[in-house]
Amino acid sequence: MSSTIRIMTKDDKPCIMDMMRVFYASPAVLSNGSEEIFSNDIDNCVNDSPYLEGYVFEDDGNVQGYAMIAKSFSTEFGKPCIWIEDLYLKDQYRGSGLGKAFFDFITEKYTDCIFRLEVEEENERAIGLYKKCGFDVLPYMEMKK
């Protein structure tokens, strides 16, 4: 398989929306999202937002999955922070090395950054990938308002 990782475009929106519906309805994600949120997320990935970037995984025009990252600064770690917001691969491409390829790609693109992500405790397969890619568990609870 000769997969590529490329920047998301506005033409990807229908396909990404379909994948987001599946991803956010799965046990891998705590919230269900909404059509409005999905649409806003994609729009921010493809416009000039300094905060959000979207990527598409494909092989010969066949979309295999997508990822979204958000940019911030971590005062806790004293450096820029890249949040892996979404990482979704269609079932048939899981375990193919695409997840690791994405982590290699993003850490090469953003050097000297801290990388963070959230994962559901039950998602053992994802946790295994994240640990293999060098992620460690942070021992605290996150809150939101």
N, CA, C and O atoms as CSV, one atom per row, in Angstrom:
chain,resi,resn,atom,element,x,y,z
A,1,MET,N,N,0.845,-1.167,0.000
A,1,MET,CA,C,0.000,0.000,0.000
A,1,MET,C,C,0.900,1.243,0.000
A,1,MET,O,O,1.843,1.332,0.786
A,2,SER,N,N,0.602,2.195,-0.885
A,2,SER,CA,C,1.403,3.417,-0.976
A,2,SER,C,C,0.559,4.619,-0.558
A,2,SER,O,O,0.222,5.469,-1.382
A,3,SER,N,N,0.230,4.677,0.704
A,3,SER,CA,C,-0.622,5.733,1.233
A,3,SER,C,C,0.120,7.050,1.298
A,3,SER,O,O,1.338,7.089,1.474
A,4,THR,N,N,-0.638,8.139,1.151
A,4,THR,CA,C,-0.089,9.466,1.322
A,4,THR,C,C,-0.901,10.202,2.383
A,4,THR,O,O,-2.066,9.889,2.628
A,5,ILE,N,N,-0.264,11.174,2.998
A,5,ILE,CA,C,-0.923,12.062,3.951
A,5,ILE,C,C,-0.881,13.441,3.318
A,5,ILE,O,O,0.189,13.955,2.994
A,6,ARG,N,N,-2.054,14.036,3.145
A,6,ARG,CA,C,-2.109,15.353,2.513
A,6,ARG,C,C,-3.022,16.273,3.306
A,6,ARG,O,O,-3.804,15.822,4.143
A,7,ILE,N,N,-2.914,17.562,3.034
A,7,ILE,CA,C,-3.764,18.565,3.661
A,7,ILE,C,C,-5.200,18.385,3.174
A,7,ILE,O,O,-5.435,18.137,1.991
A,8,MET,N,N,-6.150,18.510,4.088
A,8,MET,CA,C,-7.567,18.431,3.772
A,8,MET,C,C,-7.964,19.629,2.893
A,8,MET,O,O,-7.467,20.738,3.084
A,9,THR,N,N,-8.857,19.392,1.940
A,9,THR,CA,C,-9.387,20.463,1.086
A,9,THR,C,C,-10.903,20.526,1.227
A,9,THR,O,O,-11.520,19.622,1.790
A,10,LYS,N,N,-11.497,21.598,0.712
A,10,LYS,CA,C,-12.957,21.748,0.798
A,10,LYS,C,C,-13.671,20.628,0.045
A,10,LYS,O,O,-14.797,20.273,0.395
A,11,ASP,N,N,-13.041,20.074,-0.972
A,11,ASP,CA,C,-13.647,18.979,-1.726
A,11,ASP,C,C,-13.757,17.694,-0.910
A,11,ASP,O,O,-14.528,16.800,-1.260
A,12,ASP,N,N,-12.994,17.599,0.169
A,12,ASP,CA,C,-13.024,16.412,1.032
A,12,ASP,C,C,-14.210,16.421,1.995
A,12,ASP,O,O,-14.496,15.401,2.623
A,13,LYS,N,N,-14.903,17.550,2.120
A,13,LYS,CA,C,-15.902,17.724,3.177
A,13,LYS,C,C,-16.946,16.609,3.233
A,13,LYS,O,O,-17.171,16.079,4.321
A,14,PRO,N,N,-17.595,16.220,2.142
A,14,PRO,CA,C,-18.616,15.161,2.261
A,14,PRO,C,C,-18.050,13.845,2.813
A,14,PRO,O,O,-18.676,13.199,3.653
A,15,CYS,N,N,-16.899,13.469,2.349
A,15,CYS,CA,C,-16.262,12.220,2.798
A,15,CYS,C,C,-15.852,12.314,4.262
A,15,CYS,O,O,-16.065,11.373,5.026
A,16,ILE,N,N,-15.268,13.437,4.659
A,16,ILE,CA,C,-14.840,13.624,6.052
A,16,ILE,C,C,-16.062,13.656,6.969
A,16,ILE,O,O,-16.039,13.076,8.054
A,17,MET,N,N,-17.125,14.330,6.539
A,17,MET,CA,C,-18.364,14.363,7.333
A,17,MET,C,C,-18.856,12.937,7.594
A,17,MET,O,O,-19.245,12.612,8.716
A,18,ASP,N,N,-18.841,12.095,6.572
A,18,ASP,CA,C,-19.277,10.695,6.735
A,18,ASP,C,C,-18.416,9.976,7.769
A,18,ASP,O,O,-18.938,9.262,8.625
A,19,MET,N,N,-17.100,10.162,7.693
A,19,MET,CA,C,-16.206,9.498,8.639
A,19,MET,C,C,-16.390,10.052,10.048
A,19,MET,O,O,-16.321,9.300,11.021
A,20,MET,N,N,-16.621,11.351,10.168
A,20,MET,CA,C,-16.833,11.948,11.492
A,20,MET,C,C,-18.104,11.398,12.138
A,20,MET,O,O,-18.135,11.173,13.348
A,21,ARG,N,N,-19.138,11.183,11.351
A,21,ARG,CA,C,-20.377,10.613,11.900
A,21,ARG,C,C,-20.115,9.229,12.498
A,21,ARG,O,O,-20.623,8.903,13.571
A,22,VAL,N,N,-19.331,8.432,11.805
A,22,VAL,CA,C,-18.993,7.093,12.297
A,22,VAL,C,C,-18.119,7.193,13.538
A,22,VAL,O,O,-18.387,6.543,14.548
A,23,PHE,N,N,-17.067,8.015,13.460
A,23,PHE,CA,C,-16.106,8.158,14.552
A,23,PHE,C,C,-16.786,8.654,15.825
A,23,PHE,O,O,-16.585,8.084,16.897
A,24,TYR,N,N,-17.587,9.706,15.714
A,24,TYR,CA,C,-18.205,10.299,16.899
A,24,TYR,C,C,-19.363,9.477,17.456
A,24,TYR,O,O,-19.805,9.725,18.577
A,25,ALA,N,N,-19.855,8.517,16.704
A,25,ALA,CA,C,-20.890,7.607,17.211
A,25,ALA,C,C,-20.271,6.362,17.840
A,25,ALA,O,O,-20.989,5.529,18.394
A,26,SER,N,N,-18.947,6.226,17.761
A,26,SER,CA,C,-18.261,5.036,18.267
A,26,SER,C,C,-17.895,5.205,19.734
A,26,SER,O,O,-17.923,6.318,20.259
A,27,PRO,N,N,-17.552,4.101,20.400
A,27,PRO,CA,C,-17.098,4.197,21.797
A,27,PRO,C,C,-15.730,4.859,21.949
A,27,PRO,O,O,-15.288,5.099,23.072
A,28,ALA,N,N,-15.060,5.154,20.850
A,28,ALA,CA,C,-13.741,5.794,20.911
A,28,ALA,C,C,-13.838,7.265,21.286
A,28,ALA,O,O,-12.832,7.883,21.636
A,29,VAL,N,N,-15.042,7.834,21.216
A,29,VAL,CA,C,-15.234,9.266,21.483
A,29,VAL,C,C,-16.323,9.434,22.532
A,29,VAL,O,O,-17.382,8.812,22.448
A,30,LEU,N,N,-16.052,10.281,23.520
A,30,LEU,CA,C,-16.994,10.490,24.610
A,30,LEU,C,C,-18.243,11.249,24.179
A,30,LEU,O,O,-19.345,10.913,24.613
A,31,SER,N,N,-18.090,12.275,23.327
A,31,SER,CA,C,-19.244,13.065,22.879
A,31,SER,C,C,-19.700,12.598,21.498
A,31,SER,O,O,-18.949,11.962,20.759
A,32,ASN,N,N,-20.945,12.929,21.171
A,32,ASN,CA,C,-21.475,12.533,19.869
A,32,ASN,C,C,-21.284,13.592,18.796
A,32,ASN,O,O,-21.503,13.314,17.617
A,33,GLY,N,N,-20.883,14.799,19.174
A,33,GLY,CA,C,-20.729,15.863,18.191
A,33,GLY,C,C,-22.068,16.224,17.572
A,33,GLY,O,O,-23.120,15.849,18.091
A,34,SER,N,N,-22.031,16.947,16.471
A,34,SER,CA,C,-23.239,17.314,15.743
A,34,SER,C,C,-22.848,17.675,14.321
A,34,SER,O,O,-21.673,17.893,14.026
A,35,GLU,N,N,-23.827,17.736,13.456
A,35,GLU,CA,C,-23.558,18.122,12.069
A,35,GLU,C,C,-22.926,19.514,12.021
A,35,GLU,O,O,-22.013,19.755,11.232
A,36,GLU,N,N,-23.411,20.428,12.862
A,36,GLU,CA,C,-22.879,21.783,12.882
A,36,GLU,C,C,-21.417,21.784,13.330
A,36,GLU,O,O,-20.587,22.468,12.731
A,37,ILE,N,N,-21.097,21.026,14.373
A,37,ILE,CA,C,-19.708,20.951,14.842
A,37,ILE,C,C,-18.818,20.330,13.776
A,37,ILE,O,O,-17.739,20.848,13.489
A,38,PHE,N,N,-19.260,19.229,13.188
A,38,PHE,CA,C,-18.447,18.574,12.149
A,38,PHE,C,C,-18.161,19.547,11.001
A,38,PHE,O,O,-17.025,19.662,10.542
A,39,SER,N,N,-19.196,20.239,10.550
A,39,SER,CA,C,-19.050,21.183,9.447
A,39,SER,C,C,-18.094,22.317,9.829
A,39,SER,O,O,-17.221,22.681,9.041
A,40,ASN,N,N,-18.254,22.875,11.030
A,40,ASN,CA,C,-17.357,23.943,11.485
A,40,ASN,C,C,-15.918,23.463,11.589
A,40,ASN,O,O,-14.993,24.184,11.215
A,41,ASP,N,N,-15.723,22.251,12.094
A,41,ASP,CA,C,-14.370,21.700,12.203
A,41,ASP,C,C,-13.701,21.628,10.834
A,41,ASP,O,O,-12.564,22.069,10.664
A,42,ILE,N,N,-14.407,21.074,9.876
A,42,ILE,CA,C,-13.831,20.930,8.529
A,42,ILE,C,C,-13.582,22.301,7.913
A,42,ILE,O,O,-12.526,22.534,7.325
A,43,ASP,N,N,-14.552,23.214,8.042
A,43,ASP,CA,C,-14.372,24.565,7.499
A,43,ASP,C,C,-13.124,25.223,8.079
A,43,ASP,O,O,-12.384,25.884,7.350
A,44,ASN,N,N,-12.878,25.055,9.372
A,44,ASN,CA,C,-11.685,25.640,9.988
A,44,ASN,C,C,-10.406,24.945,9.563
A,44,ASN,O,O,-9.338,25.558,9.552
A,45,CYS,N,N,-10.505,23.672,9.214
A,45,CYS,CA,C,-9.323,22.962,8.705
A,45,CYS,C,C,-8.905,23.481,7.333
A,45,CYS,O,O,-7.717,23.514,7.015
A,46,VAL,N,N,-9.879,23.885,6.521
A,46,VAL,CA,C,-9.568,24.246,5.133
A,46,VAL,C,C,-9.491,25.750,4.895
A,46,VAL,O,O,-9.161,26.184,3.791
A,47,ASN,N,N,-9.796,26.556,5.927
A,47,ASN,CA,C,-9.626,27.999,5.748
A,47,ASN,C,C,-8.294,28.416,6.348
A,47,ASN,O,O,-7.415,27.576,6.540
A,48,ASP,N,N,-8.135,29.664,6.638
A,48,ASP,CA,C,-6.852,30.157,7.145
A,48,ASP,C,C,-6.752,30.154,8.661
A,48,ASP,O,O,-5.994,30.945,9.222
A,49,SER,N,N,-7.491,29.289,9.337
A,49,SER,CA,C,-7.440,29.242,10.791
A,49,SER,C,C,-6.017,28.923,11.261
A,49,SER,O,O,-5.407,27.964,10.787
A,50,PRO,N,N,-5.492,29.720,12.188
A,50,PRO,CA,C,-4.160,29.413,12.718
A,50,PRO,C,C,-4.193,28.301,13.766
A,50,PRO,O,O,-3.143,27.876,14.248
A,51,TYR,N,N,-5.382,27.829,14.122
A,51,TYR,CA,C,-5.533,26.884,15.223
A,51,TYR,C,C,-5.744,25.434,14.809
A,51,TYR,O,O,-5.386,24.528,15.562
A,52,LEU,N,N,-6.312,25.194,13.643
A,52,LEU,CA,C,-6.725,23.842,13.283
A,52,LEU,C,C,-6.216,23.471,11.897
A,52,LEU,O,O,-6.278,24.272,10.964
A,53,GLU,N,N,-5.714,22.247,11.774
A,53,GLU,CA,C,-5.285,21.700,10.479
A,53,GLU,C,C,-5.923,20.335,10.300
A,53,GLU,O,O,-6.088,19.581,11.259
A,54,GLY,N,N,-6.280,20.026,9.065
A,54,GLY,CA,C,-6.847,18.721,8.756
A,54,GLY,C,C,-5.999,17.993,7.727
A,54,GLY,O,O,-5.411,18.601,6.833
A,55,TYR,N,N,-5.954,16.682,7.875
A,55,TYR,CA,C,-5.175,15.827,6.980
A,55,TYR,C,C,-6.042,14.664,6.507
A,55,TYR,O,O,-6.947,14.213,7.208
A,56,VAL,N,N,-5.740,14.199,5.312
A,56,VAL,CA,C,-6.449,13.069,4.723
A,56,VAL,C,C,-5.417,12.004,4.394
A,56,VAL,O,O,-4.339,12.307,3.882
A,57,PHE,N,N,-5.754,10.755,4.690
A,57,PHE,CA,C,-4.925,9.610,4.312
A,57,PHE,C,C,-5.578,8.993,3.089
A,57,PHE,O,O,-6.778,8.718,3.094
A,58,GLU,N,N,-4.800,8.774,2.047
A,58,GLU,CA,C,-5.382,8.174,0.847
A,58,GLU,C,C,-4.359,7.347,0.098
A,58,GLU,O,O,-3.149,7.504,0.256
A,59,ASP,N,N,-4.891,6.465,-0.719
A,59,ASP,CA,C,-4.089,5.617,-1.586
A,59,ASP,C,C,-4.753,5.632,-2.950
A,59,ASP,O,O,-5.851,5.102,-3.121
A,60,ASP,N,N,-4.084,6.241,-3.919
A,60,ASP,CA,C,-4.593,6.305,-5.294
A,60,ASP,C,C,-6.018,6.871,-5.345
A,60,ASP,O,O,-6.884,6.336,-6.036
A,61,GLY,N,N,-6.244,7.959,-4.603
A,61,GLY,CA,C,-7.543,8.613,-4.593
A,61,GLY,C,C,-8.574,7.978,-3.673
A,61,GLY,O,O,-9.677,8.503,-3.528
A,62,ASN,N,N,-8.232,6.859,-3.051
A,62,ASN,CA,C,-9.141,6.170,-2.135
A,62,ASN,C,C,-8.876,6.678,-0.720
A,62,ASN,O,O,-7.808,6.430,-0.160
A,63,VAL,N,N,-9.851,7.391,-0.137
A,63,VAL,CA,C,-9.677,7.962,1.202
A,63,VAL,C,C,-9.735,6.851,2.240
A,63,VAL,O,O,-10.673,6.054,2.265
A,64,GLN,N,N,-8.718,6.808,3.097
A,64,GLN,CA,C,-8.580,5.772,4.119
A,64,GLN,C,C,-8.897,6.277,5.521
A,64,GLN,O,O,-9.202,5.484,6.412
A,65,GLY,N,N,-8.827,7.596,5.722
A,65,GLY,CA,C,-9.085,8.166,7.026
A,65,GLY,C,C,-8.717,9.633,7.039
A,65,GLY,O,O,-8.389,10.221,6.008
A,66,TYR,N,N,-8.777,10.212,8.229
A,66,TYR,CA,C,-8.452,11.628,8.371
A,66,TYR,C,C,-7.891,11.880,9.767
A,66,TYR,O,O,-7.993,11.043,10.664
A,67,ALA,N,N,-7.293,13.064,9.920
A,67,ALA,CA,C,-6.817,13.519,11.227
A,67,ALA,C,C,-6.995,15.024,11.299
A,67,ALA,O,O,-6.966,15.718,10.282
A,68,MET,N,N,-7.182,15.520,12.525
A,68,MET,CA,C,-7.227,16.957,12.775
A,68,MET,C,C,-6.314,17.253,13.965
A,68,MET,O,O,-6.298,16.526,14.958
A,69,ILE,N,N,-5.555,18.341,13.833
A,69,ILE,CA,C,-4.706,18.780,14.944
A,69,ILE,C,C,-5.062,20.218,15.304
A,69,ILE,O,O,-5.442,21.007,14.439
A,70,ALA,N,N,-4.937,20.550,16.577
A,70,ALA,CA,C,-5.139,21.916,17.055
A,70,ALA,C,C,-3.830,22.401,17.659
A,70,ALA,O,O,-3.103,21.633,18.290
A,71,LYS,N,N,-3.536,23.679,17.461
A,71,LYS,CA,C,-2.285,24.261,17.932
A,71,LYS,C,C,-2.548,25.182,19.119
A,71,LYS,O,O,-3.502,25.960,19.123
A,72,SER,N,N,-1.685,25.077,20.122
A,72,SER,CA,C,-1.757,25.962,21.283
A,72,SER,C,C,-0.354,26.074,21.879
A,72,SER,O,O,0.629,25.662,21.262
A,73,PHE,N,N,-0.277,26.631,23.074
A,73,PHE,CA,C,0.991,26.702,23.793
A,73,PHE,C,C,0.778,26.107,25.171
A,73,PHE,O,O,-0.222,26.398,25.827
A,74,SER,N,N,1.703,25.280,25.612
A,74,SER,CA,C,1.608,24.663,26.923
A,74,SER,C,C,2.553,25.359,27.896
A,74,SER,O,O,3.773,25.234,27.786
A,75,THR,N,N,1.976,26.103,28.858
A,75,THR,CA,C,2.820,26.700,29.895
A,75,THR,C,C,3.346,25.620,30.832
A,75,THR,O,O,4.379,25.797,31.478
A,76,GLU,N,N,2.632,24.509,30.902
A,76,GLU,CA,C,3.073,23.390,31.743
A,76,GLU,C,C,4.395,22.817,31.243
A,76,GLU,O,O,5.247,22.423,32.038
A,77,PHE,N,N,4.563,22.773,29.916
A,77,PHE,CA,C,5.764,22.195,29.324
A,77,PHE,C,C,6.672,23.247,28.686
A,77,PHE,O,O,7.779,22.930,28.251
A,78,GLY,N,N,6.202,24.506,28.629
A,78,GLY,CA,C,7.034,25.597,28.130
A,78,GLY,C,C,7.333,25.553,26.653
A,78,GLY,O,O,8.407,25.976,26.224
A,79,LYS,N,N,6.401,25.048,25.864
A,79,LYS,CA,C,6.628,24.977,24.419
A,79,LYS,C,C,5.296,24.881,23.688
A,79,LYS,O,O,4.259,24.646,24.307
A,80,PRO,N,N,5.324,25.062,22.372
A,80,PRO,CA,C,4.088,24.897,21.596
A,80,PRO,C,C,3.511,23.499,21.800
A,80,PRO,O,O,4.235,22.530,22.029
A,81,CYS,N,N,2.197,23.428,21.711
A,81,CYS,CA,C,1.492,22.163,21.920
A,81,CYS,C,C,0.666,21.828,20.685
A,81,CYS,O,O,-0.070,22.668,20.168
A,82,ILE,N,N,0.795,20.619,20.232
A,82,ILE,CA,C,-0.022,20.102,19.136
A,82,ILE,C,C,-0.967,19.066,19.732
A,82,ILE,O,O,-0.537,18.021,20.221
A,83,TRP,N,N,-2.255,19.371,19.682
A,83,TRP,CA,C,-3.279,18.433,20.143
A,83,TRP,C,C,-3.737,17.593,18.962
A,83,TRP,O,O,-4.181,18.133,17.949
A,84,ILE,N,N,-3.631,16.281,19.085
A,84,ILE,CA,C,-4.199,15.383,18.078
A,84,ILE,C,C,-5.685,15.293,18.439
A,84,ILE,O,O,-6.062,14.546,19.342
A,85,GLU,N,N,-6.510,16.038,17.747
A,85,GLU,CA,C,-7.930,16.108,18.066
A,85,GLU,C,C,-8.695,14.892,17.551
A,85,GLU,O,O,-9.435,14.256,18.301
A,86,ASP,N,N,-8.519,14.576,16.296
A,86,ASP,CA,C,-9.172,13.423,15.681
A,86,ASP,C,C,-8.125,12.621,14.929
A,86,ASP,O,O,-7.268,13.184,14.248
A,87,LEU,N,N,-8.200,11.322,15.054
A,87,LEU,CA,C,-7.423,10.408,14.226
A,87,LEU,C,C,-8.342,9.242,13.946
A,87,LEU,O,O,-8.626,8.437,14.833
A,88,TYR,N,N,-8.809,9.152,12.709
A,88,TYR,CA,C,-9.782,8.127,12.338
A,88,TYR,C,C,-9.309,7.407,11.091
A,88,TYR,O,O,-8.944,8.026,10.092
A,89,LEU,N,N,-9.324,6.092,11.173
A,89,LEU,CA,C,-9.037,5.243,10.018
A,89,LEU,C,C,-10.224,4.319,9.792
A,89,LEU,O,O,-10.774,3.760,10.741
A,90,LYS,N,N,-10.611,4.165,8.550
A,90,LYS,CA,C,-11.675,3.216,8.232
A,90,LYS,C,C,-11.233,1.824,8.686
A,90,LYS,O,O,-10.044,1.506,8.687
A,91,ASP,N,N,-12.207,1.005,9.071
A,91,ASP,CA,C,-11.916,-0.317,9.648
A,91,ASP,C,C,-10.861,-1.102,8.878
A,91,ASP,O,O,-9.937,-1.653,9.476
A,92,GLN,N,N,-10.992,-1.156,7.579
A,92,GLN,CA,C,-10.104,-2.006,6.773
A,92,GLN,C,C,-8.663,-1.507,6.737
A,92,GLN,O,O,-7.780,-2.220,6.261
A,93,TYR,N,N,-8.407,-0.290,7.233
A,93,TYR,CA,C,-7.048,0.244,7.219
A,93,TYR,C,C,-6.402,0.288,8.603
A,93,TYR,O,O,-5.245,0.685,8.738
A,94,ARG,N,N,-7.142,-0.116,9.616
A,94,ARG,CA,C,-6.571,-0.150,10.964
A,94,ARG,C,C,-5.541,-1.274,11.043
A,94,ARG,O,O,-5.740,-2.361,10.500
A,95,GLY,N,N,-4.450,-0.990,11.724
A,95,GLY,CA,C,-3.382,-1.980,11.843
A,95,GLY,C,C,-2.466,-2.022,10.636
A,95,GLY,O,O,-1.590,-2.883,10.559
A,96,SER,N,N,-2.648,-1.107,9.686
A,96,SER,CA,C,-1.852,-1.110,8.450
A,96,SER,C,C,-0.592,-0.245,8.550
A,96,SER,O,O,0.208,-0.204,7.615
A,97,GLY,N,N,-0.415,0.441,9.672
A,97,GLY,CA,C,0.736,1.325,9.832
A,97,GLY,C,C,0.438,2.788,9.548
A,97,GLY,O,O,1.322,3.633,9.690
A,98,LEU,N,N,-0.794,3.107,9.146
A,98,LEU,CA,C,-1.141,4.495,8.845
A,98,LEU,C,C,-1.111,5.391,10.084
A,98,LEU,O,O,-0.676,6.540,10.005
A,99,GLY,N,N,-1.565,4.879,11.217
A,99,GLY,CA,C,-1.530,5.665,12.445
A,99,GLY,C,C,-0.106,6.045,12.815
A,99,GLY,O,O,0.174,7.207,13.112
A,100,LYS,N,N,0.786,5.078,12.797
A,100,LYS,CA,C,2.193,5.350,13.096
A,100,LYS,C,C,2.784,6.298,12.062
A,100,LYS,O,O,3.561,7.188,12.409
A,101,ALA,N,N,2.424,6.115,10.798
A,101,ALA,CA,C,2.926,7.014,9.751
A,101,ALA,C,C,2.477,8.453,10.014
A,101,ALA,O,O,3.237,9.396,9.790
A,102,PHE,N,N,1.236,8.616,10.490
A,102,PHE,CA,C,0.768,9.962,10.807
A,102,PHE,C,C,1.569,10.565,11.958
A,102,PHE,O,O,1.970,11.726,11.882
A,103,PHE,N,N,1.809,9.799,13.020
A,103,PHE,CA,C,2.581,10.326,14.143
A,103,PHE,C,C,4.009,10.668,13.713
A,103,PHE,O,O,4.560,11.674,14.159
A,104,ASP,N,N,4.609,9.853,12.859
A,104,ASP,CA,C,5.942,10.170,12.328
A,104,ASP,C,C,5.888,11.475,11.529
A,104,ASP,O,O,6.742,12.347,11.691
A,105,PHE,N,N,4.884,11.598,10.675
A,105,PHE,CA,C,4.710,12.786,9.831
A,105,PHE,C,C,4.550,14.049,10.672
A,105,PHE,O,O,5.227,15.048,10.430
A,106,ILE,N,N,3.665,14.007,11.647
A,106,ILE,CA,C,3.329,15.212,12.414
A,106,ILE,C,C,4.472,15.614,13.352
A,106,ILE,O,O,4.694,16.803,13.581
A,107,THR,N,N,5.200,14.627,13.897
A,107,THR,CA,C,6.326,14.982,14.767
A,107,THR,C,C,7.520,15.493,13.961
A,107,THR,O,O,8.333,16.255,14.485
A,108,GLU,N,N,7.636,15.089,12.710
A,108,GLU,CA,C,8.681,15.649,11.849
A,108,GLU,C,C,8.302,17.063,11.405
A,108,GLU,O,O,9.169,17.925,11.266
A,109,LYS,N,N,7.008,17.298,11.182
A,109,LYS,CA,C,6.547,18.617,10.753
A,109,LYS,C,C,6.656,19.632,11.888
A,109,LYS,O,O,7.037,20.780,11.661
A,110,TYR,N,N,6.325,19.214,13.103
A,110,TYR,CA,C,6.327,20.115,14.256
A,110,TYR,C,C,7.371,19.646,15.271
A,110,TYR,O,O,7.064,18.894,16.196
A,111,THR,N,N,8.593,20.099,15.081
A,111,THR,CA,C,9.666,19.740,15.992
A,111,THR,C,C,9.605,20.634,17.219
A,111,THR,O,O,9.030,21.721,17.168
A,112,ASP,N,N,10.180,20.195,18.294
A,112,ASP,CA,C,10.247,20.929,19.559
A,112,ASP,C,C,8.862,21.369,20.046
A,112,ASP,O,O,8.682,22.491,20.519
A,113,CYS,N,N,7.907,20.473,19.922
A,113,CYS,CA,C,6.547,20.697,20.428
A,113,CYS,C,C,6.201,19.551,21.371
A,113,CYS,O,O,6.789,18.472,21.304
A,114,ILE,N,N,5.249,19.804,22.238
A,114,ILE,CA,C,4.659,18.735,23.036
A,114,ILE,C,C,3.429,18.265,22.261
A,114,ILE,O,O,2.703,19.078,21.690
A,115,PHE,N,N,3.201,16.980,22.242
A,115,PHE,CA,C,2.039,16.418,21.548
A,115,PHE,C,C,1.110,15.811,22.582
A,115,PHE,O,O,1.538,15.067,23.464
A,116,ARG,N,N,-0.173,16.141,22.462
A,116,ARG,CA,C,-1.152,15.645,23.423
A,116,ARG,C,C,-2.338,15.079,22.670
A,116,ARG,O,O,-2.627,15.459,21.536
A,117,LEU,N,N,-3.017,14.158,23.336
A,117,LEU,CA,C,-4.244,13.596,22.786
A,117,LEU,C,C,-5.067,13.030,23.920
A,117,LEU,O,O,-4.576,12.838,25.032
A,118,GLU,N,N,-6.320,12.768,23.624
A,118,GLU,CA,C,-7.216,12.113,24.575
A,118,GLU,C,C,-7.595,10.760,23.993
A,118,GLU,O,O,-7.701,10.594,22.777
A,119,VAL,N,N,-7.796,9.799,24.886
A,119,VAL,CA,C,-8.203,8.467,24.443
A,119,VAL,C,C,-9.103,7.866,25.516
A,119,VAL,O,O,-8.871,8.056,26.710
A,120,GLU,N,N,-10.113,7.154,25.089
A,120,GLU,CA,C,-10.985,6.453,26.026
A,120,GLU,C,C,-10.237,5.231,26.565
A,120,GLU,O,O,-9.569,4.527,25.807
A,121,GLU,N,N,-10.349,4.980,27.869
A,121,GLU,CA,C,-9.621,3.876,28.499
A,121,GLU,C,C,-9.929,2.523,27.860
A,121,GLU,O,O,-9.082,1.630,27.849
A,122,GLU,N,N,-11.138,2.375,27.329
A,122,GLU,CA,C,-11.549,1.100,26.719
A,122,GLU,C,C,-10.923,0.885,25.341
A,122,GLU,O,O,-10.954,-0.228,24.817
A,123,ASN,N,N,-10.362,1.928,24.756
A,123,ASN,CA,C,-9.828,1.835,23.401
A,123,ASN,C,C,-8.392,1.308,23.455
A,123,ASN,O,O,-7.435,2.025,23.162
A,124,GLU,N,N,-8.272,0.043,23.836
A,124,GLU,CA,C,-6.962,-0.570,24.059
A,124,GLU,C,C,-6.084,-0.594,22.814
A,124,GLU,O,O,-4.868,-0.428,22.904
A,125,ARG,N,N,-6.695,-0.799,21.667
A,125,ARG,CA,C,-5.905,-0.836,20.436
A,125,ARG,C,C,-5.244,0.520,20.172
A,125,ARG,O,O,-4.064,0.584,19.825
A,126,ALA,N,N,-6.015,1.606,20.337
A,126,ALA,CA,C,-5.452,2.958,20.144
A,126,ALA,C,C,-4.386,3.246,21.196
A,126,ALA,O,O,-3.334,3.801,20.877
A,127,ILE,N,N,-4.647,2.876,22.432
A,127,ILE,CA,C,-3.668,3.099,23.498
A,127,ILE,C,C,-2.356,2.395,23.162
A,127,ILE,O,O,-1.277,2.948,23.377
A,128,GLY,N,N,-2.447,1.187,22.641
A,128,GLY,CA,C,-1.242,0.459,22.236
A,128,GLY,C,C,-0.452,1.206,21.171
A,128,GLY,O,O,0.774,1.290,21.243
A,129,LEU,N,N,-1.164,1.753,20.175
A,129,LEU,CA,C,-0.498,2.535,19.129
A,129,LEU,C,C,0.153,3.770,19.725
A,129,LEU,O,O,1.309,4.069,19.425
A,130,TYR,N,N,-0.580,4.495,20.569
A,130,TYR,CA,C,-0.057,5.734,21.133
A,130,TYR,C,C,1.187,5.465,21.975
A,130,TYR,O,O,2.158,6.218,21.897
A,131,LYS,N,N,1.170,4.409,22.774
A,131,LYS,CA,C,2.349,4.064,23.571
A,131,LYS,C,C,3.522,3.699,22.671
A,131,LYS,O,O,4.659,4.086,22.937
A,132,LYS,N,N,3.243,2.956,21.610
A,132,LYS,CA,C,4.281,2.568,20.657
A,132,LYS,C,C,4.915,3.804,20.010
A,132,LYS,O,O,6.093,3.799,19.652
A,133,CYS,N,N,4.108,4.864,19.868
A,133,CYS,CA,C,4.589,6.108,19.262
A,133,CYS,C,C,5.168,7.079,20.287
A,133,CYS,O,O,5.477,8.221,19.947
A,134,GLY,N,N,5.320,6.641,21.539
A,134,GLY,CA,C,6.011,7.435,22.539
A,134,GLY,C,C,5.136,8.243,23.480
A,134,GLY,O,O,5.658,9.029,24.271
A,135,PHE,N,N,3.820,8.074,23.420
A,135,PHE,CA,C,2.934,8.814,24.324
A,135,PHE,C,C,2.891,8.131,25.688
A,135,PHE,O,O,2.930,6.904,25.783
A,136,ASP,N,N,2.808,8.949,26.748
A,136,ASP,CA,C,2.653,8.477,28.118
A,136,ASP,C,C,1.354,9.025,28.677
A,136,ASP,O,O,0.852,10.049,28.213
A,137,VAL,N,N,0.813,8.344,29.672
A,137,VAL,CA,C,-0.421,8.788,30.320
A,137,VAL,C,C,-0.102,9.929,31.291
A,137,VAL,O,O,0.849,9.845,32.068
A,138,LEU,N,N,-0.900,10.987,31.239
A,138,LEU,CA,C,-0.802,12.068,32.216
A,138,LEU,C,C,-1.773,11.749,33.346
A,138,LEU,O,O,-2.935,11.434,33.090
A,139,PRO,N,N,-1.312,11.827,34.592
A,139,PRO,CA,C,-2.124,11.352,35.720
A,139,PRO,C,C,-3.075,12.402,36.315
A,139,PRO,O,O,-3.095,12.602,37.530
A,140,TYR,N,N,-3.848,13.060,35.473
A,140,TYR,CA,C,-4.808,14.002,36.019
A,140,TYR,C,C,-6.040,14.112,35.136
A,140,TYR,O,O,-6.055,13.683,33.982
A,141,MET,N,N,-7.055,14.695,35.717
A,141,MET,CA,C,-8.325,14.848,35.047
A,141,MET,C,C,-8.352,16.173,34.297
A,141,MET,O,O,-7.818,17.174,34.774
A,142,GLU,N,N,-8.962,16.176,33.149
A,142,GLU,CA,C,-9.168,17.413,32.397
A,142,GLU,C,C,-10.609,17.865,32.633
A,142,GLU,O,O,-11.517,17.045,32.771
A,143,MET,N,N,-10.799,19.173,32.675
A,143,MET,CA,C,-12.148,19.722,32.896
A,143,MET,C,C,-12.466,20.708,31.791
A,143,MET,O,O,-11.566,21.209,31.116
A,144,LYS,N,N,-13.762,20.990,31.603
A,144,LYS,CA,C,-14.195,21.972,30.611
A,144,LYS,C,C,-15.391,22.739,31.138
A,144,LYS,O,O,-16.044,22.318,32.093
A,145,LYS,N,N,-15.666,23.854,30.516
A,145,LYS,CA,C,-16.850,24.634,30.866
A,145,LYS,C,C,-17.590,24.985,29.602
A,145,LYS,O,O,-18.628,25.646,29.658
